[in-house]
């Protein structure tokens, strides 16, 4: 008897509910929530605005990673294994003299070791930050030649032309604007790489890899 009740009860309940004729109800979206036309999206300041163009490399924001990848793309399109016509090496296009300052003397190993290249880049940023520490305090926020000076712009320009030439540019208020062999000036890098947060890297005196 008990077994019959266990078997029959679910069947009876199912039969009863089926008699109500359950029907899926249509869900209506209020008119105020419907999207009938393209909606304007306001990006944060640190994001890229896309105007039907392909942007490369992928935008990584205003962080240290965004800074180094943007600089690498400008230098070599992010290629670790390239050497330019002037003999500058790797993703960040380091000269032999700068590598030696960082404690790297084997250029073949450097060119074939992406991890070493990343370490050298960060070490060089720390070194340039130490050299430019007083100029960073003095000039960041000021406008020279129509360009607002930022720490990241100064460090990018130091990567291009050396920290000494960045000091000359700033202290001459733009009159001494050094240009590299390809025609890129200190002021161009100051503008192009402004506004990144480089606080991740601390200044160091004579750092080595």
N, C-alpha and C positions, 0 to 999 in steps of 0.2 A: 504493500500500500504506500509506504513512504517513498519507495523508488518511483512509483507511478506519479506521485505528486511532484517529485523533483524534475521528472521528464516533461510533465504536462504543463507546469506553471509557466515556463518561458514561452511555450507555444501559445498559451491563452493570452499572455500579456502582449505578445506580438500581434495576435489577431485583433485585440481590442484597439491598440494604437493605429493599426492599419486602417481601421474604420474611420478615423478622423480625417484621412486624406491629407497628410502633410504635404505641403507644397513649398518649394523654395521661393522666398520672397525677393523681389528685385530691389536692390539697394540703389537709391537715388542720391547722386552727389549734388549738394547745394550749389546753386549758380555762382555764389561768391567764391567757391573753392575750385571751380573749373578753370582750366588753362586754355584759353581760346586763341592766344597769340604769343609770340616770343616774349619772354620775360627778361628784363635787364638784370644782369648779375653784377654786383659790385665786388670786385676782388680786393683783398687786403693790399696794402702798399707794397709788401714784399713779394707779390705774385706778378706773373707775366700776363699782359693783355694780348690776346690772340686776335689779329685782324686779318683772317683768311690767309695767313702765312705759316709756313712750317718753321718752327723755332728749334734750333739745335745748338748746343746739346740740351738735354732736358733741364728745365729750370729747377734748381734745387733750393731756392729761397736765398735769404741774406745771411745764412750761417757760414761758418768757416768752410764747410764742405762745398757749399755753393760758390764761395769765393775761389777756392783752389781749382774746382772743375771749370769754372768760367775762364780763369786765367790759363789753364792748361789747353782749353779749346782754342783760345786766341793764339797761343804759342805754337801748338802742334796738332790741333784738332784732337787732342787727347791720346796721341800715339806714343806709347812708351819706347818704341824701338826705332824712332826716326832720328836722323842727323841732318841739319839744314846745310845750306851752301857755305855757311861761315864756320861750320864745325861744332855748332851748339847741339847738345845731346838730350834725347829723351822727351818725355811728356811735357816737361817744364822748360826745356831748352837751356840747360846749364852749360856754361863755359868751363874749360878745364881748370882755369885759375880759381873759380868759385868752388868747384868740387874739392880742390886741394885744401881750401880754407875750411871745408866741412870735414876733412879727414879722409876723403876718397881719392885714391891715386890710380885705381884700376878702372879705366873708362869702359873697357869691354864688359867687365862685370857689372858696372853701373848701368850700361845700356840694356843689359839683359836681365835686370833684376828690378821689377816694378816695386817691390816692397822697399828696396833701398832708395829708389827714386822718391817715394813718398816720404821717407824719413829725412832725406836730404832737403826736400822742399820745406818741411816743417822746421827743420833746424835752421835753414837760411832765413825763414820768416822770423824766428826767435832772435837771430843775430841782427837782422835789419831793424827789428823793433827796439833792440837795445841801443843801437847806434842812433836811431831817430827819436829816442824817448823824449828828449827835451823839445825837439821840433814838433812832436805830436802834441805835447802840452801847449806849446805856443801857438800853433797854427790851425789845429782842428777847429772847424766851425767858421773860420775866416774865409772870405772870398778873394781869390786871386785870379785875375784874367777872366772873370765871369764864372769861375768854378769854385764851388764850396769845397774846401779841403776836408777830407775825412782820413781816418787812420788807414782804412783798407785801400783807398786810392794812393796814399803815400807808399804803402808796402808793395802794391802792384807796380808803381813807378820805380821803386827801388829794385824790384826784380828785373825790370827792363833795363835800367840805366845805372844801377848801383845807388846805395844810400847817399854817397857824397854828392852825386848830381841832383838828387832830390833836395838835399839841403841847399845847394846853390840856387835851385829854382825858387824855393820858398823864401830864402833870405834875400834874393834879388827881386822878390815880388813879381816873378814871372818873366823877368828880362832874360835870364840865363836858362833857356828852354832847350835842353840837350835832346838830340835826335839820334836814334840808332841807325844802323846801316840800311835798314829798309824804310826809313823815313818816319818812324813812329816816335812821337815826342813824349816827354815827361808829362806834359799837360793833358795829352790824350788819355794816358793811363789813369791819371788822377781823376778824370771825368768818367771814364768807362767803368772803373771798378770802385766807384764811391758807394758808401752806404752799407757795406758788409760788416758783420760782427766778427772781429778777429780776436776777441777776448779769450778765446779757447787756447791761444798760444801765448805763453808768457815770455817776456823779453829775457834773453840770456847773453852774457858776455862771453865771447869766443866759444860758442858751443861746438861740439863735435858729434858726428853720427856714432 
